[in-house]
């Protein structure tokens, strides 16, 4: 039964795209060959009456995705982070895709809470409001905990949303397979890999325990950050389909007049937004990847408050160091060093010309430094940088595209508060602090310390490893190079073990 259902969903999807005028836009954005575009239009035109109408006031692709429902809305949001797949113009358009749907009945939400928590709703909460926000996956209610009187926000997944999502994802897999088969040009975009990534993201968002864990980790990482706060998670009132946090009052960042009416310095607040994001990305490697105005508030005490942790970004320590050094090189206008860092990290193939790459990087940096404050953009730098590195054979890195996309959103939020903010000057102290703490003698000493701690765990085995290496070398059990390598590693390990022992006992 799954096959016919998926085929029907694909027909309805194609018909909706054709009816909304989105088919042509999408195929052109993906740079599809003319022959493929003609065939798609010929097939789609006769069945377009089967498609959903959507909101004619929206741009074609947004209109089609919104009409098709939650899974398509989420997929569109994901594609806004993948300009390498849908093209920069469509990716920019998809950034404004609204994740809002009509709420489901409060009685159903209460039933879900009771089922997940295993206790009567009136036993837990003395008050439980109508929905205060509703999105494609879940909605939020304001409630009061009966025992403590604590005001909380209760997020509840839509009933049956998991099954509906998985049905659509199933059809996406079929579509990806068909596209790869009939349109070989698309294979460079790896359609099935894109759907697999989307599937993983959706599975995480459909288990609110994962979002709860992300919120808790984010709160722990940022607990000492001045002027920034995250609502506290309440684990005992959270489960797979329910997540409860403390309720936070504040002014949504979309309400600029109300924020300015508090006497808030707009330049300081805009700078704090950008610096906070960069600090989390570089220092922690774990950042809020959906920092639009709807997920940010100004608290009564002036704090920047972040909400909704369904989309988070993560960058490993090595990549953070590499990109901090790249950004620092741009700040210093040292394009040769920026090029060298790309080669040292293995991002650009060794057979490329480092001088030619440095010249290309100059074309990225110099125009930006010639812009006035209103035009300087870290997001623009990243976008142009990715275009250049792709020309020199660098593979697409999804986590960095997510970082770039979030940077663009954060810059947009900051500029609504202060149009004249200079992104480079605001970013400089964060980047320089990270460089000072993580690249140089201090970082090397910290890395060596971590390495030695690992080696101490092997301390008791070092004599045994050295003896085994010597025995293999003396018995001729391995070719000469391997015997020498084993001997060197064994004796080297033993020597390090002795040094470590002296360090820790001295």
Protein Blocks (a to p, Z undefined) as FASTA:
>chain_A
ZZmmmmmmmmmmmmmmmmnopmmmmmmmnopafklmmmmmmmmmmmmmmpcfbjakbcfk
lmmmmmnomklmmmmmmmmmmmmlnopklmmmmmmpccbdddddfklmmmmmmmmnopaf
klmpmbdcddfbdcfkbccdddddfklopacddddddehklmmmmmmmmmmmmmmmmmmm
mmmmlmmnommlmmmmmmmmmmmmmmmklmmmmmmmmmmmmmmgghiacddddfklgcfk
bccddddddddfklmmlmmmnopafklmmmmmmmmmmmmmmmnopacfblcfklgccdfk
opacdehjkbccdddfklmmmmmmmmmmmmnopaklmmmmmmmnomacfkbcfklmmmmm
mmmmmmmmmpcfklgcfklmmmmmmmmmmmnopacdfklmmmmmmmmmmmmmmmmmomkb
cfklmmmmmmmmmmmmmgcjklmmmmmmmmmmmmmmmmmmmmmmmmmmmmmmmnopacfk
lmmmmmmmmmmmmmmmmmmmmmmmZZ
